[in-house]
Structures are given as C-alpha cells and as structure tokens.
Amino acid sequence: MLCASDSTEIYGWAIAPKHAAGYDSWKGSATAKADSVFVIIGLEDHYLVPMESASASANATILAGGMVPHVTGSTYTTKQIARYNSTAASNLLDIYDFDADNQTCVVGIRPTKKAQV
C-alpha cells in the first residue's frame, strides 16, 4: 500500500522489488526521485495482506468496518500490515474477507479515500 504515515488518502499498491542484499523488505531511498516503483491504482483490485494480531482475533463484525495501513518493525524488518479501525471516516481500506487463523485479510482501496494523482 502506498501512502504516507498517518495518511488520510491512499495512492495504490506499490510493486516494490526485493532488496538486493536478500533482506525481507525493500527500503526506498531518502533521495528525491532516486527510486521508481509501479503503482496499481485500480479501485477494483483486492489484495491479501497481513493483519495485526489484535485485529485477527476479531469476528465477522469487522467486515462492516475497515482497515488502515500500519507499519511494524524497523529498517529491513519492516512489514506493512492492515490494522482494524472501527471509525469508518478514517479508514483507507475496505475489508472484503479475513482469515483469523492465518491473520490475513482481503482489502481494497475505499473509493472516498483514493488519492488523485
């Protein structure tokens, strides 16, 4: 998911390469315009993402709510997850399905929160 921390809008889904040194994640350069990634911006696209463990203990009522992107870890152990949020106005992602056992959820961009590029 591509958005700034604590963002009110989401741009889309960044297709980022694996780090060349074999780390679990890719970290963009702090230098402006040093990196390029493809961004999928379709509202019809849905993605399976890890879900915060506290969210994973939720039940089917979370389908009426939404998620916000959240980052855990540091440097090359960083992982972006979805965090359940019961406040509909601040949710960037709609929940379409979830698997509490595997702590994953299927989400898509909430149309009213899509950043215009």
C-alpha positions as CSV (number, residue, x, y, z in Angstrom):
1,M,0.0,0.0,0.0
2,L,1.4,3.3,-0.9
3,C,0.6,6.3,1.4
4,A,2.3,8.5,3.9
5,S,2.3,7.6,7.5
6,D,-1.0,8.5,9.2
7,S,-2.3,9.5,5.8
8,T,-5.8,10.4,5.0
9,E,-5.6,9.1,1.4
10,I,-4.0,6.1,-0.3
11,Y,-2.4,6.2,-3.7
12,G,-2.5,2.5,-4.6
13,W,-0.4,-0.7,-4.4
14,A,3.3,-0.3,-5.0
15,I,5.1,-3.2,-6.7
16,A,8.4,-3.0,-5.0
17,P,11.5,-5.2,-5.7
18,K,13.0,-7.4,-3.0
19,H,16.1,-5.9,-1.5
20,A,19.2,-6.8,-3.5
21,A,21.0,-8.0,-0.4
22,G,18.3,-10.5,0.3
23,Y,16.5,-8.7,3.1
24,D,12.8,-9.4,3.7
25,S,11.7,-5.9,2.6
26,W,12.6,-3.1,0.2
27,K,13.5,0.3,1.6
28,G,13.2,3.3,-0.7
29,S,15.9,5.9,-1.0
30,A,15.7,9.1,1.0
31,T,17.0,11.0,-2.0
32,A,14.2,12.5,-4.0
33,K,13.4,10.7,-7.3
34,A,16.1,8.1,-6.7
35,D,13.7,5.1,-6.8
36,S,10.9,4.1,-9.2
37,V,8.1,1.6,-8.5
38,F,4.9,0.7,-10.4
39,V,1.7,1.6,-8.6
40,I,-1.6,-0.1,-9.2
41,I,-4.3,2.4,-8.7
42,G,-7.5,0.5,-9.6
43,L,-10.3,0.5,-7.1
44,E,-11.5,-2.9,-8.3
45,D,-8.2,-4.6,-7.2
46,H,-8.2,-6.5,-4.0
47,Y,-5.1,-7.8,-2.1
48,L,-4.4,-10.3,0.6
49,V,-2.4,-8.5,3.4
50,P,-1.2,-9.5,6.8
51,M,-3.5,-8.3,9.6
52,E,-2.5,-7.0,13.0
53,S,-2.8,-9.8,15.6
54,A,-5.3,-7.8,17.7
55,S,-7.4,-7.4,14.6
56,A,-7.1,-11.1,13.8
57,S,-9.0,-12.0,17.0
58,A,-12.0,-10.1,15.7
59,N,-15.1,-11.8,14.3
60,A,-17.3,-11.2,11.3
61,T,-18.3,-7.8,12.6
62,I,-15.0,-6.4,11.2
63,L,-16.4,-6.8,7.7
64,A,-18.6,-3.8,8.4
65,G,-15.6,-1.7,9.3
66,G,-12.4,-1.0,7.6
67,M,-8.6,-1.0,7.9
68,V,-5.8,1.4,7.9
69,P,-2.2,0.7,6.8
70,H,0.2,0.2,9.7
71,V,4.0,-0.4,9.7
72,T,5.8,-2.7,12.2
73,G,9.5,-3.4,12.6
74,S,12.4,-1.3,11.6
75,T,14.8,-0.8,8.7
76,Y,14.9,-4.1,6.8
77,T,12.5,-6.0,9.0
78,T,9.7,-3.5,8.2
79,K,6.4,-5.0,7.4
80,Q,3.2,-3.2,6.3
81,I,0.1,-4.7,7.8
82,A,-3.6,-3.8,8.0
83,R,-5.0,-2.6,11.3
84,Y,-8.7,-2.8,12.1
85,N,-10.3,0.6,12.8
86,S,-13.9,0.9,13.8
87,T,-14.1,4.6,12.9
88,A,-15.4,4.5,9.3
89,A,-14.4,8.0,8.5
90,S,-10.7,7.4,8.9
91,N,-10.5,4.0,7.2
92,L,-8.5,3.9,3.9
93,L,-9.3,0.3,3.1
94,D,-12.5,-1.7,2.8
95,I,-12.4,-5.3,4.2
96,Y,-13.8,-8.0,1.8
97,D,-12.7,-11.1,3.7
98,F,-10.5,-12.2,6.6
99,D,-8.8,-15.3,7.9
100,A,-8.3,-15.0,11.7
101,D,-6.4,-18.3,11.8
102,N,-3.7,-17.1,9.4
103,Q,-4.0,-13.4,10.4
104,T,-4.7,-12.1,6.9
105,C,-7.4,-10.1,5.2
106,V,-8.5,-9.2,1.7
107,V,-8.8,-5.4,1.3
108,G,-9.3,-2.8,-1.4
109,I,-9.0,0.9,-1.5
110,R,-12.0,2.7,-0.1
111,P,-13.2,4.9,-3.1
112,T,-13.6,8.0,-1.0
113,K,-10.0,7.7,0.3
114,K,-8.3,7.2,-3.1
115,A,-5.7,9.9,-3.7
116,Q,-5.9,11.7,-7.0
117,V,-2.6,11.6,-8.8
